[in-house]
Amino acid sequence: MTKTSLNSQRIYVAGHGGMVGSAVVRALEAQGTTQIISAPRSELDLTDQLSVNHFYREHRPDSVIFCAGKVGGIHANNTYPAEFIYENLTMAAHAIHAAYQNKVSRFLFLGSTCIYPRMAPQPMPEDCLLTGPLEQTNEAYALAKISALKMCQYYRAQYGVTFHAAMPTNLYGPGDNYHPENSHVLPALISRFHEAKQNGDPQVAIWGTGTPRREFLHVDDLAIALLHLLQISDPPDLVNVGTGSDVTIRELAEMIAEAVGYEGQIVQDPTKPDGTPVKRTDCSLIHSTGWQATTPLAEGVKQTYRDFLQNSQTDTLRVART
């Protein structure tokens, strides 16, 4: 499989301040890429089409890795569906169309495996997209991601541009969001178990039955996968990025409790929603290109907790509404 170097390219990382974007910047810097383009939200509003077009004209990127997005867990998706569909849809549409207008040679869009049907076959292959109803708790977010990846596919088909998409499974790692209500399950559990340990709480309640199964990918593994895909001369239109293995939410909670050093009781709260019963990706396509994840979940959880402690001590922990 033919691969090209990224070191001489001007690469725009959209969403560079988030967990994924910052991991991509670290990976680019580690391999010697020096022409990395970025802009904070205060300087570039991706929902403003004129601003996006001006940014592309001014900076002339060769490639774009689009990691920007409004993200959150079950509570955030249920509470702010209008914001999730509007912001994610408009940001992606403006960035993709401006990339085409300004002759960007590569555009890699970051999606999510929540695009697949609620009752998708397990593990989920790329071709199960649009074969059934979505999970209601994150439908708005999923529809925005589906529209954007299809936009990349259609632009590639009509205009011959190499615009493509990667669908990562549940992510975790440095730079995650620890908001008490709107974070994803893994950082939420780290925060909860840490607080319980500090307070000497006798038990910690976790949402739902604890039986749903989830797959987790360290964000640094994803960053390496994205750079790998960006270097393939003829990449797939859509490719899953994950580990191919999963754990129950209960097993995850026990793993996090061990990493934190919490010795109390773990109980379930079945009044809270479970979400999709099973989510595991079929990673055979990306494996066939030569990439595989390398971070075991237990070790990744320990690393993430160390990062949580460090940022807590320096008052730099990310606690964002969404």
Steps between C-alpha positions, in 0.01 A plus 500: 500500500648832386562758775613862484691711752319771695812690606502743207124567514305787654248317718200668658383326817146620569416470868864494608411594858279197561600154612533359147641811336771544763595132461527548122726804549721297737524219245582738214772671704643163604548399137661831402215694341565871551231671289200441728214747460249560779267765637314529832125557503558863596673553162299269273129421531452184294123561488566824307543421131668828405755464780580143398550596135727790597706272726559249219591772251746653745673183622476272191523159670599196295311264730232533766439271797156599626477422874273789596157427642252538779519180703361356822353197674142371519380787721647772276366341180153466651497852642641701206396316178436819303846633585662168416347469153536869405857559613643169376320519168588860419864474612561193285311629196686831498839335547446238229365742239769760570765227465363416154478866397858566610647189335596313817640166383401289803216532751467243778176530696469357849166338566379255765373143512170636637410545131416130482152359576408433861461130424791475254668163454788443739775576432377794290629505139513822299230376262233483773469879479138612437359146530286568810381754760757691703534505879253769611722642773758626248301516177556874440878466529502187284295660222743791481796261475327286236425806287862617520657166410254464210593851389866392487399191301290699252766767447754226435269330249399818314816711520776240530636642826641267767252580775440207737390415854605300804256369758668457840346302781467645855809708574684580819834642611678830570289811450164330560202693637415442867177700522285342777192468277609515136817289480528155343484188713873437555603850619174526695587181688858612565372824652232322702729232645770757576253718691362197685852399605576854619175517698516146637162415346394140568351448153488639146192468279546458126233567240276224368529126538876483437445241226544709180827423328730773372827516311759761601792640300782712641506837326873473420430176312230682303739785414751255354219333304389832351852586384530149358176546301607843379812349345319228303470606136157341445331471842155350563209747494408388850699291746449392861778570749493296819644209691240239403453395864255621766415488871179545698442832675524309828839358402615847401388639836692229684811574290477872578438438870818292511703767318370770738546282808134517604406208724130567565196331347388549139121504458273544197232765441254328260281813487764657274519413126737238364523631144589261220529141637819409310747707296804326359665586169611273223856622450599261223513775236746726681700197615539408133671837441768422762377679815403353838445653844781437749376630839333239726191643673619434857830678434325783318264553794797526738670753270179701474455508877858626541420777250181578695698533824765720340243735349299508822809609691583775250137611461507424125239222498256542211144541633291619206121509463534318166 
